[in-house]
Amino acid sequence: MAKTFLLELVTPERMLFHDAVEAVRAPGVQGSFGVLAGHAPLLTELEAGLIKLSLVTGEEAYIAASGGFLQVTKDKVIILADTAELSEEINVERARKAMEHARQQLAVPGIDAEAVRKALERAMNRVRVAEMKSR
């Protein structure tokens, strides 16, 4: 039996996940990384992307996050996410519309292109993660 640890994934709105897991894969600002039980203490910044959880049932859960922080302690991992949604919760149609809107906004003169690119990245991530729920 694989070793487990407690994962708490919190957003400003709610506690999204609070349970034992076997592994977490997260999008760090310097690249994707994994955490297993017994990982060295760590505090790192996350960027928008996929958070993949290996559950004790052998299943995997997929979460679209828009950035935040991840902390590893002796027996627990805490993710403080700006926003996060389980793949099953994502409204794909709404995410696709946000993606299209962001693409259109990139052509508008004087627009904050960096903010629009980040919005496009978040929308694309939500669509990608939502499509993982059917696997």
N, C-alpha and C positions, 0 to 999 in steps of 0.2 A: 504494500500500500504506500502510495506517495505521501510525502510529508505535506502538510497544509499550513496555511496561515490565514489570519483574519484580514479581509479587505473591506475597507470602508470607502465608498465613493460618494462624495458629497458635492452638491451644487448649492448656490445661494437659495434655491427654492426648496430643495428636499434632499433626503438621504436616498440616493438612487440604488445603492447596493450595500449590504451589510451581511457578509457570510464568509465561510471558509472557502478558500480556493487552493488549487495546486500551483497555479502560475498566473502571472500577469505579463502581458506584452503591451508596452506603451510608447507613444511617439515623443521622445525627448527632443529638445531643441537641437541637440547635436547628433540625432539619429535615434532610430527605434532601439529599444532595449527590453530585456526580460528580467523578471524577478521570480525567484523560487524561494522556498522556505530556507532560512538560514543566511539570506543575503546580507551583506555588510550594510550598516546604517548608511542612509543616503537621503539627500534632499535635492531635488532637481526640478527644473522647469519643463513643462510639457507644451508642445505646440498642437495645433489642430490636427486631428487624425483619428485613427482606429485604436481603441483599447480592446484587447482580446483577453478574455478570462478563460482559464482552464478550470472548469468546475469539478468538484469532488465526484460528481455523477459520471464523469467521463465526457460530458457535453461541453460545448464552448458557448460563451456569450460574447456578443459583439456590441460595442458602445461607440457612438460618434461623440467625440469631445472637441471642444473648441479651444482648448488650452487650459493651463492651470499649473498645479504643482503636485509632485508625488513625493511622499516621505516614507522611507523604510525604517522601521524600528525593530527591536529584537524579535517580536512575534506578531507584528501587524504592519500593514501597508495602508496609508491614508492617501487618497487622491482628492484634492480640492480642485474641482473643475469649474471653469467659468460657466460652461453649459455642457450638458451630457444627456444623451438619449440612448436607451436600449434599442437595438435594431428593430424590434417588434413595435416600438412606439413611434417610429418615424413615419410621418405622412410623406410618402414618396412624391405625390403630385405637388404638394406644397414646396418640397425641396427642389423639384425640377423647375417650378415657376421662379423660385428665388435664384436659381442658377441662370435661367434665361434673362431675368431682370438684371442681374449683375453683368452679364455679357453685354446687354444693351447699354448699360450705364458706362461701360468702358469707352464707348464711342462719343460720349457727351463731353464737349469742350469745358475745361475748367473744373471737372469733377476731381475729387480726391481719389486718384487712381489706386493708391496703396490701400485705402479702406475698401474700395470696390473689389480689388484683387483678393483681399482677405475674406470678404463676404462670398465671393465666388468659390474660394477654396473651401470654406465651411459648407456651402451648399453642395459642392461636388462630393465632399466627404460624407455628408448625410445620405446622399443618393447611393454611394458605394456601400456604405455600411447597411443601409436598409435592404439592399439586394442580397446581403449575406444571410439574412434571416431564413431564406428558403433553402439553404444548403443543408 
